Every structure is written in structure tokens, then in C-alpha cells.
Amino acid sequence: MARTAIDRRDNGRCRARYQAPDRRWRSKTFDRRIDGQRWLNNELVKLDRGEWVDPRAGQALFELVAEQWMAGRAALRATTRARDRSYLDSLILPHLRDKPIGSVQPSDLETWVADLAAAGKAPATIQKAWQIASGVFRLAVRDRLIAHSPARDVQLPRIEHTEPDAL
């Protein structure tokens, strides 16, 4: 069981705090004690379920996590790695390079997809770039840098399939 405390500060506000798995205390200040207790209960549930993620872990830059993801793709053929590197360098990193991975929102990704479509990129190209970016976010979730991937539920352009004309 995690150690917890709620105390009243000199300014009348309440500080709720708990000891995280890394043995450091995490705290947040609230106007009302009941709000602090709700936050504390929520954090304890995350700890019990194994869903707790250090809030500071999401400050890692997208570019660093993407490089980690690329390093983990060593088992792929060289041509596949070269294609993924090209997509990463030309389509993904110019938009997400300097963003902390925890600050990327689904709306940021929707804007990125719209920008790629406006630049005339083919739907298949956009979907492949999306798969790569989504893989980076899955790695961040797996490594507990973020609690969930912002890459879910974002609409991508449809790939139009045409039937070949029979001779």
C-alpha cells in the first residue's frame, strides 16, 4: 500500500500527496479537500492496477523515442529499415521532432495528417507514415513514458481500390 497524506497549507489550500513506486513523493494542491481526496484515490487505483506512469516520463522528446524505435527494428530487411527511416526523416520528424511525447494530442496528429494530404501525399503514403508514428507511440506506452497512445481514433484518408480492367 502506498503511503499517502492530505494536509492543509498556510494559504488555505489542501495538498494531497502519495509515495510513488520510485519512492519519491508526488503531490498536487487543491482548493477543496474532497478534490484532493478524489485525485489521490485515482492515483492509488492506477498504482494498484499497474497503470501508473510517472508524469515526468512524458517529457522525453518524440525524436529520441523515435530513434529508440528505429534501433529496435534491426531484425527487418535493410530495405524496410531504409524506407521507414526515410518516412521518419521526411514526413514525421519535421512535425513532431521537438515535441515532448506526453504533450502530443490526437488533434496534433489530425493536423499533421491534414497537412500531409494538403501537400499532395498519396493516401497510402500517409497511412505508412501513420503506421510508423503509431509504432513510436506504442513503444512509449510499452516503456511507460505515456499512459495511452494519442494515435488512436484519428481518421486517415481512404485508399481507393480500383478493379483492373479485364482484357
C-alpha positions, 0 to 999 in steps of 0.5 A: 500500500502506498503511503499517502497524506492530505494536509492543509497549507498556510494559504488555505489550500489542501495538498494531497500527496502519495509515495510513488513506486520510485519512492519519491513523493508526488503531490498536487494542491487543491482548493477543496479537500474532497478534490484532493481526496478524489485525485489521490484515490485515482492515483492509488487505483492506477498504482494498484492496477499497474497503470501508473506512469510517472508524469515526468516520463512524458517529457522525453522528446518524440525524436529520441523515442523515435530513434529508440524505435528505429534501433529496435527494428534491426531484425527487418530487411535493410530495405524496410529499415531504409524506407521507414527511416526515410518516412521518419526523416521526411514526413514525421520528424519535421512535425513532431521532432521537438515535441515532448511525447506526453504533450502530443494530442490526437488533434496534433496528429489530425493536423499533421495528417491534414497537412500531409494530404494538403501537400499532395501525399498519396493516401497510402503514403500517409497511412505508412507514415501513420503506421510508423508514428503509431509504432513510436507511440506504442513503444512509449506506452510499452516503456511507460513514458505515456499512459495511452497512445494519442494515435488512436481514433484519428481518421486517415484518408481512404485508399481507393481500390480500383478493379483492373480492367479485364482484357 
